[in-house]
Amino acid sequence: MTQYEVAKISVTLNAPSAITIDGKFPTYAAPNSNADHIKGNDGCGAITTPKPAVGSYDTASTNTINTSIAGPPDRSSNYTGASPAINTVTSGTGSLSDTTANGGLDLTTIAGLNQLVTAISEIADYTIASGTPANLGTDASPLINVVTGDSTIHGTGAGVLLVQGNLVLDGNFNWDGLILVIGKGSLTRSGGGGGNINGAILVANTVNPTTDTPPQPGPPFYDTSGGGNSTIQYDSCLLDNALTSSTYKIISYRELTY
């Protein structure tokens, strides 16, 4: 007789901001539309202390992002949450380097980010080489989708979306949960459209690290410079729901003779 022990597996991850640009020398193309908003306040109200609208890797990265947001046109007022709304999130409680909040991982490092990719991949519901996952999940049944290459996605989904190549999102793309772009660290949103993202986004370039010793995450790319009427809002409840596998995974087994 063979006995199996199964469980729904979860990954511990703190998203320190609505959009986290995890790496030095970022490219950040801010939305042009005055109807486009990025909010660090928790959408479900479970966390009372607001997060930054955009979290950066270091002071120089913060300055780069602020310069882009200031335009022209100046869209600084569209970024709300913690004060300042654009801030470094690499140290302190609940930051990228907080190993307690991130399941033992330091997400300011290449090793930590790669370990996160492995942890998410191990509990993925679907893994594809490139393109669009066939099932993007729903709020009632969020899924963990992993794309190991480039991906262009339209429509609506919920759960975790991990893309290791270049990610292109349609302007009317809607998502509830977590979007991770770790690998090439390149996300392009082709126009703001009317789509909303509730949860969090993290972009990190691990394939072109810096020349520091040890190497640090390289230049991430985030471009959502089109117009439109859309909102990206931090939501801790949707993030918690997203990081648990939707199906039972085998965690151990044994053979018994009787």
DRENSE-896184 format. One line per field, with one value per atom (N, C-alpha, C, O): atom name; x, y, z; residue in one letter. Coordinates in steps of 0.1 Angstrom, whole numbers, plus 5000, padded with zeros to 4 digits. Layout:
BEGIN
atome <- [CA:...] .
x <- [X:...] .
y <- [Y:...] .
z <- [Z:...] .
residu <- [A:...] .
END
This chain:
BEGIN
atome <- [N:CA:C:O:N:CA:C:O:N:CA:C:O:N:CA:C:O:N:CA:C:O:N:CA:C:O:N:CA:C:O:N:CA:C:O:N:CA:C:O:N:CA:C:O:N:CA:C:O:N:CA:C:O:N:CA:C:O:N:CA:C:O:N:CA:C:O:N:CA:C:O:N:CA:C:O:N:CA:C:O:N:CA:C:O:N:CA:C:O:N:CA:C:O:N:CA:C:O:N:CA:C:O:N:CA:C:O:N:CA:C:O:N:CA:C:O:N:CA:C:O:N:CA:C:O:N:CA:C:O:N:CA:C:O:N:CA:C:O:N:CA:C:O:N:CA:C:O:N:CA:C:O:N:CA:C:O:N:CA:C:O:N:CA:C:O:N:CA:C:O:N:CA:C:O:N:CA:C:O:N:CA:C:O:N:CA:C:O:N:CA:C:O:N:CA:C:O:N:CA:C:O:N:CA:C:O:N:CA:C:O:N:CA:C:O:N:CA:C:O:N:CA:C:O:N:CA:C:O:N:CA:C:O:N:CA:C:O:N:CA:C:O:N:CA:C:O:N:CA:C:O:N:CA:C:O:N:CA:C:O:N:CA:C:O:N:CA:C:O:N:CA:C:O:N:CA:C:O:N:CA:C:O:N:CA:C:O:N:CA:C:O:N:CA:C:O:N:CA:C:O:N:CA:C:O:N:CA:C:O:N:CA:C:O:N:CA:C:O:N:CA:C:O:N:CA:C:O:N:CA:C:O:N:CA:C:O:N:CA:C:O:N:CA:C:O:N:CA:C:O:N:CA:C:O:N:CA:C:O:N:CA:C:O:N:CA:C:O:N:CA:C:O:N:CA:C:O:N:CA:C:O:N:CA:C:O:N:CA:C:O:N:CA:C:O:N:CA:C:O:N:CA:C:O:N:CA:C:O:N:CA:C:O:N:CA:C:O:N:CA:C:O:N:CA:C:O:N:CA:C:O:N:CA:C:O:N:CA:C:O:N:CA:C:O:N:CA:C:O:N:CA:C:O:N:CA:C:O:N:CA:C:O:N:CA:C:O:N:CA:C:O:N:CA:C:O:N:CA:C:O:N:CA:C:O:N:CA:C:O:N:CA:C:O:N:CA:C:O:N:CA:C:O:N:CA:C:O:N:CA:C:O:N:CA:C:O:N:CA:C:O:N:CA:C:O:N:CA:C:O:N:CA:C:O:N:CA:C:O:N:CA:C:O:N:CA:C:O:N:CA:C:O:N:CA:C:O:N:CA:C:O:N:CA:C:O:N:CA:C:O:N:CA:C:O:N:CA:C:O:N:CA:C:O:N:CA:C:O:N:CA:C:O:N:CA:C:O:N:CA:C:O:N:CA:C:O:N:CA:C:O:N:CA:C:O:N:CA:C:O:N:CA:C:O:N:CA:C:O:N:CA:C:O:N:CA:C:O:N:CA:C:O:N:CA:C:O:N:CA:C:O:N:CA:C:O:N:CA:C:O:N:CA:C:O:N:CA:C:O:N:CA:C:O:N:CA:C:O:N:CA:C:O:N:CA:C:O:N:CA:C:O:N:CA:C:O:N:CA:C:O:N:CA:C:O:N:CA:C:O:N:CA:C:O:N:CA:C:O:N:CA:C:O:N:CA:C:O:N:CA:C:O:N:CA:C:O:N:CA:C:O:N:CA:C:O:N:CA:C:O:N:CA:C:O:N:CA:C:O:N:CA:C:O:N:CA:C:O:N:CA:C:O:N:CA:C:O:N:CA:C:O:N:CA:C:O:N:CA:C:O:N:CA:C:O:N:CA:C:O:N:CA:C:O:N:CA:C:O:N:CA:C:O:N:CA:C:O:N:CA:C:O:N:CA:C:O:N:CA:C:O:N:CA:C:O:N:CA:C:O:N:CA:C:O:N:CA:C:O:N:CA:C:O:N:CA:C:O:N:CA:C:O:N:CA:C:O:N:CA:C:O:N:CA:C:O:N:CA:C:O:N:CA:C:O:N:CA:C:O:N:CA:C:O:N:CA:C:O:N:CA:C:O:N:CA:C:O:N:CA:C:O:N:CA:C:O:N:CA:C:O:N:CA:C:O:N:CA:C:O:N:CA:C:O:N:CA:C:O:N:CA:C:O:N:CA:C:O:N:CA:C:O:N:CA:C:O:N:CA:C:O:N:CA:C:O:N:CA:C:O:N:CA:C:O:N:CA:C:O:N:CA:C:O:N:CA:C:O:N:CA:C:O:N:CA:C:O:N:CA:C:O:N:CA:C:O:N:CA:C:O:N:CA:C:O:N:CA:C:O:N:CA:C:O:N:CA:C:O:N:CA:C:O:N:CA:C:O:N:CA:C:O:N:CA:C:O:N:CA:C:O:N:CA:C:O:N:CA:C:O:N:CA:C:O:N:CA:C:O:N:CA:C:O:N:CA:C:O:N:CA:C:O:N:CA:C:O:N:CA:C:O:N:CA:C:O:N:CA:C:O:N:CA:C:O:N:CA:C:O:N:CA:C:O:N:CA:C:O:N:CA:C:O:N:CA:C:O:N:CA:C:O:N:CA:C:O:N:CA:C:O:N:CA:C:O:N:CA:C:O:N:CA:C:O:N:CA:C:O] .
x <- [5009:5000:5009:5019:5005:5013:5004:4993:5010:5003:5010:5022:5002:5007:5001:4990:5010:5006:5005:5015:4994:4992:4988:4983:4991:4987:4987:4993:4980:4981:4993:4993:5002:5015:5014:5008:5019:5020:5034:5043:5036:5049:5048:5038:5057:5057:5064:5076:5057:5063:5056:5044:5064:5060:5062:5073:5051:5053:5053:5044:5065:5067:5060:5060:5054:5048:5039:5039:5031:5021:5029:5026:5039:5049:5063:5067:5070:5083:5093:5092:5102:5112:5125:5132:5128:5138:5151:5154:5160:5172:5178:5170:5191:5197:5195:5192:5196:5196:5183:5184:5171:5159:5155:5159:5147:5139:5125:5119:5119:5106:5099:5101:5090:5082:5068:5060:5065:5053:5041:5043:5029:5017:5015:5018:5010:5008:4994:4992:4985:4971:4969:4975:4961:4958:4948:4945:4942:4932:4939:4932:4952:4959:4964:4972:4961:4965:4972:4969:4982:4989:4988:4992:4982:4978:4985:4984:4992:4998:4989:4993:4978:4968:4963:4959:4962:4957:4942:4934:4940:4926:4916:4904:4921:4911:4912:4904:4921:4921:4927:4927:4933:4939:4952:4956:4959:4971:4968:4964:4969:4965:4976:4973:4989:5000:5002:5005:5000:5001:5015:5025:5015:5028:5031:5022:5044:5047:5039:5037:5036:5030:5040:5037:5053:5064:5076:5080:5081:5093:5105:5104:5116:5128:5139:5138:5150:5162:5171:5177:5173:5182:5179:5169:5186:5183:5183:5175:5194:5195:5183:5178:5179:5167:5154:5146:5153:5141:5141:5131:5153:5154:5150:5144:5155:5152:5137:5131:5130:5116:5108:5099:5112:5106:5107:5098:5119:5121:5111:5106:5109:5100:5085:5078:5082:5068:5065:5054:5076:5074:5072:5068:5075:5072:5081:5093:5075:5061:5054:5060:5041:5033:5036:5040:5034:5037:5025:5014:5027:5017:5020:5014:5028:5031:5019:5019:5009:4997:4989:4981:4992:4985:4991:4985:5002:5009:5006:5011:4999:4994:4997:5000:4997:5000:5009:5006:5021:5030:5036:5035:5042:5049:5064:5067:5072:5069:5063:5065:5056:5049:5059:5056:5071:5081:5093:5098:5097:5107:5115:5110:5127:5135:5129:5125:5129:5122:5131:5127:5144:5154:5159:5167:5155:5159:5148:5139:5148:5138:5128:5128:5119:5108:5099:5094:5096:5086:5092:5085:5106:5112:5116:5114:5123:5128:5138:5140:5146:5157:5152:5160:5139:5134:5132:5121:5141:5140:5128:5123:5124:5113:5100:5092:5099:5087:5086:5076:5098:5099:5104:5110:5100:5102:5117:5121:5125:5140:5148:5160:5141:5148:5151:5143:5163:5167:5165:5172:5154:5150:5157:5154:5168:5176:5188:5197:5189:5200:5196:5184:5205:5202:5198:5188:5205:5202:5188:5181:5185:5171:5160:5150:5162:5152:5151:5140:5162:5162:5155:5148:5157:5151:5136:5128:5131:5117:5111:5100:5118:5113:5112:5102:5121:5121:5109:5102:5107:5096:5082:5074:5081:5068:5066:5055:5077:5076:5072:5065:5077:5074:5059:5054:5052:5038:5029:5017:5034:5026:5015:5017:5004:4993:4996:4993:5002:5005:5019:5022:5027:5039:5040:5039:5043:5045:5058:5063:5063:5076:5074:5083:5063:5061:5046:5039:5043:5029:5020:5024:5007:4997:4991:4988:4991:4985:4971:4963:4967:4954:4943:4932:4947:4937:4944:4954:4939:4945:4939:4944:4929:4924:4913:4911:4905:4895:4896:4904:4888:4888:4884:4889:4874:4870:4879:4880:4888:4897:4910:4913:4918:4931:4941:4941:4949:4959:4973:4975:4983:4997:5002:5003:5004:5009:5024:5027:5032:5046:5049:5046:5055:5060:5075:5080:5082:5096:5103:5115:5095:5100:5092:5087:5091:5083:5068:5064:5060:5046:5039:5043:5028:5019:5005:5000:4999:4987:4976:4978:4964:4952:4942:4943:4932:4921:4921:4927:4916:4914:4919:4917:4926:4930:4932:4930:4935:4937:4947:4947:4955:4965:4979:4981:4988:5002:5005:5003:5011:5017:5031:5036:5040:5054:5059:5058:5066:5071:5086:5091:5094:5109:5115:5126:5107:5111:5105:5103:5103:5096:5081:5075:5075:5060:5054:5058:5044:5036:5022:5016:5016:5002:4994:4998:4982:4972:4967:4967:4964:4959:4947:4945:4938:4926:4928:4918:4940:4943:4939:4943:4932:4928:4934:4935:4939:4945:4943:4944:4939:4938:4948:4947:4959:4969:4983:4985:4992:5006:5012:5010:5019:5026:5041:5046:5048:5063:5069:5066:5078:5086:5100:5107:5105:5118:5126:5122:5137:5145:5151:5160:5144:5148:5144:5149:5133:5129:5124:5128:5115:5110:5095:5089:5088:5073:5069:5073:5061:5055:5040:5034:5034:5019:5015:5017:5009:5006:4994:4983:4996:4985:4977:4976:4973:4967:4953:4949:4946:4933:4924:4924:4915:4906:4908:4900:4920:4922:4928:4935:4925:4929:4937:4934:4947:4956:4955:4958:4949:4948:4957:4955:4966:4976:4989:4991:4998:5012:5019:5016:5029:5038:5052:5056:5061:5075:5083:5080:5092:5100:5115:5120:5122:5136:5144:5139:5155:5164:5175:5184:5175:5185:5194:5204:5191:5200:5211:5220:5210:5220:5224:5221:5230:5233:5244:5250:5245:5255:5269:5271:5279:5293:5297:5309:5288:5292:5296:5294:5303:5307:5300:5303:5290:5285:5276:5271:5273:5264:5251:5245:5245:5231:5222:5227:5209:5199:5202:5205:5202:5205:5194:5184:5195:5185:5171:5170:5161:5148:5141:5145:5131:5125:5110:5103:5104:5089:5084:5087:5075:5070:5055:5049:5048:5033:5030:5021:5037:5036:5024:5022:5015:5003:4993:4994:4982:4971:4961:4965:4949:4939:4934:4939:4925:4919:4920:4912:4930:4933:4939:4944:4939:4944:4952:4948:4964:4971:4971:4976:4965:4963:4968:4965:4976:4981:4969:4959:4969:4958:4964:4967:4966:4972:4964:4969:4951:4942:4943:4944:4943:4944:4958:4960:4968:4982:4983:4988:4977:4977:4970:4975:4958:4951:4959:4958:4966:4973:4985:4988:4991:5003:5002:5011:4990:4987:4982:4974:4989:4985:4970:4965:4964:4950:4947:4936:4957:4956:4965:4974:4961:4970:4982:4982:4994:5007:5011:5008:5018:5023:5036:5045:5036:5047:5055:5067:5049:5056:5048:5036:5055:5048:5056:5068:5050:5057:5049:5037:5057:5051:5050:5059:5038:5036:5033:5026:5038:5036:5027:5030:5016:5007:5002:4994] .
y <- [4988:5000:5012:5013:5022:5035:5046:5047:5053:5065:5078:5079:5087:5100:5111:5111:5121:5132:5144:5147:5151:5162:5175:5174:5186:5199:5210:5208:5220:5232:5240:5245:5243:5249:5264:5268:5272:5287:5292:5285:5303:5310:5323:5330:5325:5338:5349:5347:5359:5371:5384:5385:5394:5407:5416:5417:5422:5431:5445:5450:5452:5464:5477:5487:5475:5487:5482:5470:5491:5487:5483:5473:5491:5487:5487:5498:5476:5476:5474:5464:5484:5483:5479:5487:5466:5460:5459:5449:5470:5469:5483:5493:5484:5497:5501:5493:5514:5521:5517:5513:5520:5516:5525:5537:5519:5527:5527:5516:5538:5539:5550:5562:5546:5555:5556:5547:5568:5570:5572:5577:5569:5571:5586:5594:5589:5603:5608:5619:5598:5602:5607:5601:5617:5622:5613:5615:5604:5595:5582:5573:5580:5568:5570:5580:5561:5563:5550:5539:5553:5542:5545:5556:5535:5537:5527:5515:5532:5523:5520:5512:5526:5523:5509:5505:5501:5487:5487:5492:5480:5480:5473:5476:5463:5456:5461:5456:5470:5476:5468:5472:5456:5448:5454:5452:5462:5469:5483:5489:5489:5503:5513:5525:5509:5518:5517:5506:5528:5528:5524:5527:5517:5514:5525:5533:5526:5535:5531:5519:5540:5537:5530:5520:5535:5529:5527:5537:5515:5512:5511:5504:5517:5516:5509:5506:5507:5500:5508:5503:5520:5529:5544:5546:5553:5567:5572:5579:5567:5571:5567:5574:5554:5549:5557:5560:5561:5569:5582:5587:5588:5601:5599:5608:5588:5585:5584:5590:5577:5575:5588:5591:5595:5608:5618:5625:5618:5626:5623:5631:5610:5605:5609:5614:5608:5611:5626:5630:5634:5648:5654:5665:5645:5649:5660:5661:5668:5670:5659:5652:5657:5664:5658:5646:5666:5662:5654:5660:5641:5633:5629:5618:5636:5633:5631:5622:5639:5638:5625:5622:5618:5605:5594:5583:5596:5586:5588:5598:5579:5582:5569:5559:5572:5561:5566:5576:5559:5564:5578:5582:5584:5597:5596:5594:5597:5600:5588:5576:5591:5580:5572:5560:5578:5571:5569:5580:5557:5556:5543:5533:5543:5531:5521:5524:5508:5498:5486:5474:5488:5477:5475:5465:5482:5480:5483:5491:5476:5479:5468:5459:5469:5459:5459:5470:5448:5447:5451:5452:5452:5456:5444:5432:5446:5435:5427:5415:5433:5426:5419:5413:5421:5416:5401:5397:5392:5378:5372:5362:5378:5373:5374:5365:5386:5388:5381:5379:5377:5370:5356:5351:5349:5335:5331:5321:5339:5336:5341:5339:5349:5353:5368:5376:5372:5386:5389:5386:5397:5400:5412:5417:5417:5426:5420:5426:5406:5399:5390:5387:5387:5378:5364:5358:5359:5346:5345:5336:5356:5356:5356:5349:5364:5365:5352:5348:5346:5333:5322:5313:5322:5313:5315:5306:5328:5331:5325:5319:5327:5321:5306:5300:5299:5285:5281:5271:5288:5285:5287:5278:5297:5299:5289:5283:5285:5275:5262:5254:5258:5245:5243:5232:5254:5253:5258:5260:5260:5266:5256:5244:5262:5254:5251:5240:5261:5259:5265:5276:5259:5264:5263:5252:5274:5273:5280:5288:5277:5283:5297:5305:5301:5315:5317:5307:5329:5332:5335:5340:5332:5335:5322:5313:5321:5310:5308:5317:5295:5292:5296:5299:5295:5298:5308:5304:5320:5331:5331:5340:5323:5323:5333:5342:5332:5341:5344:5338:5354:5358:5346:5344:5338:5327:5315:5307:5314:5304:5309:5307:5316:5322:5311:5301:5313:5303:5309:5321:5300:5304:5300:5288:5310:5308:5312:5323:5304:5307:5306:5296:5317:5317:5319:5329:5309:5309:5318:5321:5322:5331:5343:5348:5349:5361:5358:5347:5369:5367:5380:5391:5379:5390:5386:5375:5394:5389:5399:5411:5394:5403:5397:5385:5405:5399:5401:5411:5392:5393:5380:5369:5382:5370:5373:5385:5363:5364:5354:5342:5357:5348:5354:5365:5345:5349:5347:5336:5357:5356:5359:5370:5349:5350:5349:5338:5359:5359:5361:5371:5352:5353:5360:5365:5362:5370:5384:5389:5389:5402:5400:5391:5409:5408:5420:5432:5418:5429:5427:5417:5438:5437:5446:5457:5441:5449:5460:5458:5472:5483:5480:5486:5471:5467:5455:5449:5451:5440:5442:5453:5433:5434:5422:5411:5425:5414:5417:5428:5406:5406:5396:5384:5402:5393:5399:5411:5390:5394:5392:5381:5402:5400:5401:5412:5391:5391:5390:5381:5399:5399:5398:5408:5386:5383:5375:5364:5380:5374:5385:5392:5387:5398:5412:5422:5411:5423:5434:5445:5430:5440:5439:5428:5450:5450:5462:5473:5460:5470:5469:5459:5480:5481:5490:5502:5484:5491:5500:5496:5511:5520:5517:5505:5527:5524:5517:5509:5521:5515:5517:5527:5508:5508:5497:5495:5490:5479:5483:5493:5475:5478:5466:5454:5468:5458:5460:5471:5450:5451:5440:5428:5444:5435:5442:5451:5437:5443:5438:5428:5446:5442:5443:5453:5434:5434:5431:5421:5440:5438:5438:5447:5427:5426:5419:5409:5425:5420:5412:5417:5398:5390:5384:5378:5386:5380:5390:5385:5403:5412:5420:5432:5413:5419:5430:5431:5438:5449:5443:5431:5451:5447:5448:5446:5451:5451:5438:5428:5438:5426:5425:5433:5416:5407:5414:5425:5408:5414:5417:5409:5428:5431:5431:5432:5431:5431:5443:5454:5439:5449:5458:5459:5466:5476:5471:5464:5473:5469:5479:5490:5474:5482:5481:5471:5493:5494:5506:5517:5502:5513:5511:5502:5521:5522:5536:5542:5541:5555:5559:5571:5550:5554:5560:5562:5565:5571:5561:5549:5566:5557:5560:5569:5552:5554:5541:5532:5540:5527:5530:5541:5520:5521:5508:5497:5511:5500:5502:5512:5493:5495:5483:5472:5486:5476:5469:5476:5456:5449:5436:5426:5437:5426:5413:5402:5414:5402:5394:5382:5401:5395:5388:5378:5395:5389:5376:5366:5376:5364:5353:5341:5355:5345:5340:5328:5348:5345:5335:5327:5336:5329:5315:5309:5310:5296:5288:5292:5276:5268:5264:5262:5264:5261:5246:5242:5238:5223:5217:5224:5205:5198:5193:5187:5195:5190:5178:5178:5168:5157:5162:5167:5161:5166:5154:5156:5142:5131:5118:5119:5107:5094:5083:5084:5071:5060:5047:5048:5036:5023:5015:5014:5009:5000:4986:4984:4976:4962:4956:4958:4950:4944:4931:4924] .
z <- [5000:5000:5000:5007:4992:4992:4998:4994:5007:5013:5008:5007:5004:5000:5010:5014:5013:5020:5011:5004:5010:5001:5009:5019:5003:5009:4998:4988:5002:4993:4999:5010:4990:4994:4991:4981:5000:4998:4999:5004:4993:4993:5002:5000:5010:5019:5011:5008:5008:5001:5005:5006:5009:5012:4999:4994:4994:4984:4990:4996:4989:4997:4991:4997:4979:4973:4962:4958:4957:4946:4934:4928:4930:4919:4925:4930:4924:4929:4918:4911:4916:4906:4912:4917:4912:4920:4912:4906:4912:4905:4903:4903:4900:4898:4883:4874:4881:4868:4860:4849:4866:4860:4848:4848:4839:4830:4834:4836:4837:4842:4833:4834:4825:4816:4823:4822:4829:4836:4826:4815:4830:4822:4819:4828:4807:4803:4808:4811:4810:4812:4827:4836:4829:4842:4849:4861:4841:4847:4852:4857:4851:4855:4869:4872:4878:4892:4898:4894:4906:4913:4928:4933:4935:4949:4959:4956:4969:4979:4991:4999:4992:5003:5000:4989:5011:5010:5005:5012:4994:4989:4997:4997:5005:5014:5028:5036:5031:5045:5056:5067:5052:5063:5068:5080:5060:5064:5064:5054:5076:5078:5074:5071:5074:5071:5056:5050:5049:5034:5029:5036:5018:5011:5001:4997:4997:4986:4973:4971:4965:4952:4943:4937:4944:4936:4946:4952:4947:4955:4946:4936:4950:4942:4949:4961:4942:4947:4956:4966:4951:4959:4956:4948:4962:4961:4946:4942:4939:4925:4917:4908:4920:4912:4916:4907:4928:4932:4924:4920:4923:4916:4901:4895:4895:4881:4879:4870:4888:4887:4889:4882:4899:4901:4890:4886:4883:4871:4860:4854:4858:4848:4851:4842:4864:4868:4867:4864:4869:4869:4855:4853:4845:4831:4825:4828:4816:4815:4807:4799:4810:4820:4834:4835:4844:4858:4864:4865:4866:4872:4886:4891:4893:4907:4916:4925:4914:4923:4921:4929:4910:4907:4915:4915:4922:4930:4944:4950:4951:4965:4973:4968:4986:4996:5007:5013:5009:5018:5014:5003:5024:5021:5024:5035:5013:5000:4992:4996:4981:4974:4966:4963:4962:4955:4965:4969:4969:4979:4978:4972:4984:4984:4994:5005:4989:4997:4999:4999:5000:5001:5016:5017:5025:5039:5049:5046:5061:5071:5071:5063:5081:5082:5070:5066:5065:5054:5040:5031:5040:5028:5019:5023:5008:5000:5007:5004:5016:5022:5036:5042:5039:5052:5050:5045:5054:5052:5060:5055:5071:5078:5070:5070:5064:5056:5043:5037:5038:5025:5025:5016:5036:5036:5036:5031:5042:5043:5031:5031:5022:5010:5011:5015:5006:5005:4990:4981:4987:4973:4968:4957:4975:4969:4962:4956:4962:4957:4945:4944:4936:4925:4930:4925:4940:4946:4952:4949:4959:4966:4955:4957:4945:4934:4927:4923:4924:4917:4926:4920:4939:4948:4948:4949:4947:4946:4934:4934:4922:4910:4911:4907:4917:4919:4928:4925:4939:4948:4942:4944:4934:4927:4916:4915:4909:4898:4904:4897:4916:4921:4925:4926:4927:4931:4920:4922:4908:4897:4892:4892:4889:4883:4868:4863:4862:4847:4845:4850:4836:4832:4817:4811:4810:4795:4792:4799:4779:4775:4771:4773:4764:4760:4756:4756:4753:4749:4761:4771:4759:4769:4775:4768:4789:4795:4791:4789:4790:4785:4796:4792:4809:4819:4829:4836:4829:4837:4851:4859:4855:4868:4870:4861:4881:4884:4899:4906:4903:4918:4926:4937:4921:4929:4928:4938:4918:4917:4911:4899:4919:4914:4911:4917:4900:4896:4896:4896:4897:4896:4882:4879:4874:4860:4859:4863:4853:4851:4836:4829:4830:4816:4817:4822:4811:4812:4802:4802:4792:4781:4780:4790:4768:4766:4766:4763:4770:4770:4767:4772:4759:4756:4761:4757:4770:4776:4775:4777:4771:4771:4780:4785:4784:4791:4806:4811:4814:4828:4835:4830:4846:4854:4868:4873:4876:4891:4895:4890:4905:4911:4910:4912:4906:4904:4889:4884:4883:4870:4871:4874:4868:4868:4854:4848:4849:4835:4836:4842:4831:4831:4819:4820:4809:4797:4797:4808:4785:4784:4785:4779:4793:4795:4788:4791:4779:4773:4777:4775:4783:4787:4778:4775:4775:4767:4777:4789:4771:4779:4787:4798:4783:4790:4799:4803:4801:4809:4824:4829:4830:4844:4852:4847:4864:4872:4887:4891:4894:4908:4914:4913:4921:4926:4924:4925:4921:4920:4906:4900:4901:4888:4891:4896:4888:4889:4876:4868:4873:4860:4864:4866:4866:4872:4862:4859:4857:4847:4838:4842:4826:4818:4825:4822:4833:4841:4832:4833:4822:4813:4812:4808:4815:4815:4807:4810:4796:4788:4788:4785:4792:4791:4780:4780:4770:4757:4758:4753:4765:4767:4780:4784:4787:4800:4799:4807:4788:4786:4798:4804:4800:4812:4821:4830:4820:4829:4842:4843:4852:4866:4871:4868:4879:4886:4901:4906:4908:4922:4928:4926:4937:4943:4943:4951:4934:4934:4921:4916:4917:4906:4911:4919:4907:4910:4897:4891:4894:4882:4886:4893:4882:4885:4874:4868:4871:4860:4867:4873:4865:4871:4860:4864:4848:4837:4833:4826:4836:4833:4846:4847:4855:4868:4867:4857:4878:4878:4880:4882:4879:4880:4895:4898:4904:4918:4923:4917:4935:4941:4955:4964:4957:4947:4937:4940:4926:4916:4921:4929:4917:4922:4910:4898:4912:4901:4891:4895:4878:4868:4865:4872:4854:4850:4847:4837:4855:4851:4842:4841:4834:4824:4827:4827:4829:4831:4823:4825:4813:4804:4803:4798:4809:4808:4804:4810:4794:4790:4783:4780:4779:4771:4780:4792:4774:4781:4787:4788:4790:4794:4808:4815:4813:4826:4834:4832:4842:4849:4862:4865:4871:4884:4888:4885:4894:4900:4915:4920:4923:4937:4945:4942:4955:4964:4971:4975:4972:4979:4986:4979:4999:5007:5007:5007:5007:5007:4994:4994:4983:4970:4969:4963:4974:4974:4982:4978:4994:5002:4995:4995:4989:4982:4970:4967:4964:4951:4954:4945:4965:4968:4974:4978:4973:4977:4965:4957:4963:4951:4951:4962:4940:4939:4940:4943:4937:4938:4948:4953:4952:4962:4956:4945:4963:4958:4967:4979:4962:4970:4977:4971:4990:4998:5004:5008:5005:5009:5006:5004:5005:5004:5010:5012:5012:5018:5014:5011:5013:5010:5023:5031:5024:5036:5031:5021:5039:5036:5047:5058:5043:5053:5048:5055] .
residu <- [M:M:M:M:T:T:T:T:Q:Q:Q:Q:Y:Y:Y:Y:E:E:E:E:V:V:V:V:A:A:A:A:K:K:K:K:I:I:I:I:S:S:S:S:V:V:V:V:T:T:T:T:L:L:L:L:N:N:N:N:A:A:A:A:P:P:P:P:S:S:S:S:A:A:A:A:I:I:I:I:T:T:T:T:I:I:I:I:D:D:D:D:G:G:G:G:K:K:K:K:F:F:F:F:P:P:P:P:T:T:T:T:Y:Y:Y:Y:A:A:A:A:A:A:A:A:P:P:P:P:N:N:N:N:S:S:S:S:N:N:N:N:A:A:A:A:D:D:D:D:H:H:H:H:I:I:I:I:K:K:K:K:G:G:G:G:N:N:N:N:D:D:D:D:G:G:G:G:C:C:C:C:G:G:G:G:A:A:A:A:I:I:I:I:T:T:T:T:T:T:T:T:P:P:P:P:K:K:K:K:P:P:P:P:A:A:A:A:V:V:V:V:G:G:G:G:S:S:S:S:Y:Y:Y:Y:D:D:D:D:T:T:T:T:A:A:A:A:S:S:S:S:T:T:T:T:N:N:N:N:T:T:T:T:I:I:I:I:N:N:N:N:T:T:T:T:S:S:S:S:I:I:I:I:A:A:A:A:G:G:G:G:P:P:P:P:P:P:P:P:D:D:D:D:R:R:R:R:S:S:S:S:S:S:S:S:N:N:N:N:Y:Y:Y:Y:T:T:T:T:G:G:G:G:A:A:A:A:S:S:S:S:P:P:P:P:A:A:A:A:I:I:I:I:N:N:N:N:T:T:T:T:V:V:V:V:T:T:T:T:S:S:S:S:G:G:G:G:T:T:T:T:G:G:G:G:S:S:S:S:L:L:L:L:S:S:S:S:D:D:D:D:T:T:T:T:T:T:T:T:A:A:A:A:N:N:N:N:G:G:G:G:G:G:G:G:L:L:L:L:D:D:D:D:L:L:L:L:T:T:T:T:T:T:T:T:I:I:I:I:A:A:A:A:G:G:G:G:L:L:L:L:N:N:N:N:Q:Q:Q:Q:L:L:L:L:V:V:V:V:T:T:T:T:A:A:A:A:I:I:I:I:S:S:S:S:E:E:E:E:I:I:I:I:A:A:A:A:D:D:D:D:Y:Y:Y:Y:T:T:T:T:I:I:I:I:A:A:A:A:S:S:S:S:G:G:G:G:T:T:T:T:P:P:P:P:A:A:A:A:N:N:N:N:L:L:L:L:G:G:G:G:T:T:T:T:D:D:D:D:A:A:A:A:S:S:S:S:P:P:P:P:L:L:L:L:I:I:I:I:N:N:N:N:V:V:V:V:V:V:V:V:T:T:T:T:G:G:G:G:D:D:D:D:S:S:S:S:T:T:T:T:I:I:I:I:H:H:H:H:G:G:G:G:T:T:T:T:G:G:G:G:A:A:A:A:G:G:G:G:V:V:V:V:L:L:L:L:L:L:L:L:V:V:V:V:Q:Q:Q:Q:G:G:G:G:N:N:N:N:L:L:L:L:V:V:V:V:L:L:L:L:D:D:D:D:G:G:G:G:N:N:N:N:F:F:F:F:N:N:N:N:W:W:W:W:D:D:D:D:G:G:G:G:L:L:L:L:I:I:I:I:L:L:L:L:V:V:V:V:I:I:I:I:G:G:G:G:K:K:K:K:G:G:G:G:S:S:S:S:L:L:L:L:T:T:T:T:R:R:R:R:S:S:S:S:G:G:G:G:G:G:G:G:G:G:G:G:G:G:G:G:G:G:G:G:N:N:N:N:I:I:I:I:N:N:N:N:G:G:G:G:A:A:A:A:I:I:I:I:L:L:L:L:V:V:V:V:A:A:A:A:N:N:N:N:T:T:T:T:V:V:V:V:N:N:N:N:P:P:P:P:T:T:T:T:T:T:T:T:D:D:D:D:T:T:T:T:P:P:P:P:P:P:P:P:Q:Q:Q:Q:P:P:P:P:G:G:G:G:P:P:P:P:P:P:P:P:F:F:F:F:Y:Y:Y:Y:D:D:D:D:T:T:T:T:S:S:S:S:G:G:G:G:G:G:G:G:G:G:G:G:N:N:N:N:S:S:S:S:T:T:T:T:I:I:I:I:Q:Q:Q:Q:Y:Y:Y:Y:D:D:D:D:S:S:S:S:C:C:C:C:L:L:L:L:L:L:L:L:D:D:D:D:N:N:N:N:A:A:A:A:L:L:L:L:T:T:T:T:S:S:S:S:S:S:S:S:T:T:T:T:Y:Y:Y:Y:K:K:K:K:I:I:I:I:I:I:I:I:S:S:S:S:Y:Y:Y:Y:R:R:R:R:E:E:E:E:L:L:L:L:T:T:T:T:Y:Y:Y:Y] .
END
